[in-house]
Amino acid sequence: MPLHRGPDAPDERPVSVNPFYGLANPAAGMTEAPPKHRLPDAPMPPSTAHQLVRDELMLDGNSRLNLATFVTTWMEPQAGILMAECRDKNMIDKDEYPRTAELERRCVAMLADLWNAPDPAAAVGCSTTGSSEACMLAGMALKRRWARRNADRYPGARPNLVMGVNVQVCWDKFCTFWEVEARQVPMEGDRFHLDPRAAAELCDENTIGVVGVLGSTFDGSYEPVAELCAALDALQERTGLDVPVHVDGASGGMIAPFLDEDLVWDFRLPRVASINTSGHKYGLVYPGVGWALWRDAEALPEELVFRVNYLGGDMPTFALNFSRPGAQVVAQYYTFLRLGREGYRAVQQSTRDVARSVADRVAALGDFRLLTRGDELPAFAFTTAEDVTAYDVFDVSRRLRERGWLVPAYTFPANREDLSVLRVVCRNGFSADLADLFVEDLTRLLPELRRQPGPLTRDRAAATGFHH
Ligand SMILES: *Cc1c(COP(=O)(O)O)cnc(C)c1O
């Protein structure tokens, strides 16, 4: 959450109230306008409160036009009904809601099977609020395993985690919160994600693990997980260091199993200890669910596991939160049941088709150079062509906003700080028809952009920098 500060002007005008919002008598309904930053003194009728809140939300963007996020913005009405029916169920009350707990267990088993756990019965896993929590849990397991192996040196030695500089911010958080040194492989030339050999070179006796990302939020590319494991195998042969890999499959964990079956990135690789995904990204569920799985019980140290009441016995849990809604887990189970492998394949394929087609058409405009083509994650990054000097990616982002499209523009990290890109994320719900409208809008902007005397966006943050 943003860390909100108090109001700048405490005596700011109260919430304005349309006289119609009073009950039967417009004049008598509201005697006093409610303050903005203080709990109102008196209650108001539910219909009035409802209308006031709706009015406040009117200028929120249209989530379906948001091409900045990987997070699900459309589900079937049936899923919405199920979620409404389950919003009162607390995920942690396993004893009170044993069937919700059972659906969570089935989802973990399905994912273990989908990700080719050698023994699905031995795999352990849990739902989380999203990939960020899942990554914290996976990182904690890596750190604890390392601490156990190095009990003679830790505390004392400083643990580190190796990753590409392109990791999602949750890994910076993990390292800061849990006091682990982040060792990041920089970008180089046209390589915008982790290099396996460079990653292996950063490992030493204090490395708790290496993170491989499937795929990178910066450009939608898959990191070469199998090559990473091979480089770490070679490292082990040379030095004896046995470094486990965690795969951050926040997006790709629900794309690759359906569209890239030949790609070996999951538990088929013995070095992969754990995997996470965001149920609310290409798992196709509304925000609020992620998953973390470990290859076997050995990969998840027992002392990190807590137990809650469950039908007279106890159930092991691993989570940062205690209370959490059950609705998202139920919706995940619904979606697994509803789509099956074939359904997921169809949905993800049509999303990838849209991404590739939009990427091709953006490339055909001539003003842009593609970094990726939407053929890994259904997302692609592009920048302005070499000879384009009249405008930059920040201008494009700002101008697209006028038409309602949210397309982030941002600068790459080390060693490509010279490169700024736009990124389009395609999701189910961004249909081929909407994609046509997007390309039309972008095409229509170009003549004006080309006539600019030069890049105009002074305040780059005012363009959409948001991307995750
Ligand atoms: C989105 C994302 C995250 C964070 O996931 P949330 O579910 O938003 O917490 C972590 N890693 C990668 C690669 C991501 O794409």
The ligand as an ORCA input file, in Angstrom:
! r2SCAN-3c Opt
* xyz 0 1
  C       3.597     -9.391    -10.686
  C       4.875    -10.019    -10.339
  C       5.259    -10.169     -9.001
  C       4.414     -9.650     -7.863
  O       3.205    -10.342     -7.867
  P       1.886     -9.851     -7.108
  O       0.978    -11.012     -7.357
  O       1.450     -8.592     -7.754
  O       2.237     -9.696     -5.666
  C       6.447    -10.806     -8.740
  N       7.226    -11.260     -9.733
  C       6.910    -11.128    -11.027
  C       7.804    -11.677    -12.086
  C       5.705    -10.508    -11.380
  O       5.366    -10.394    -12.673
*
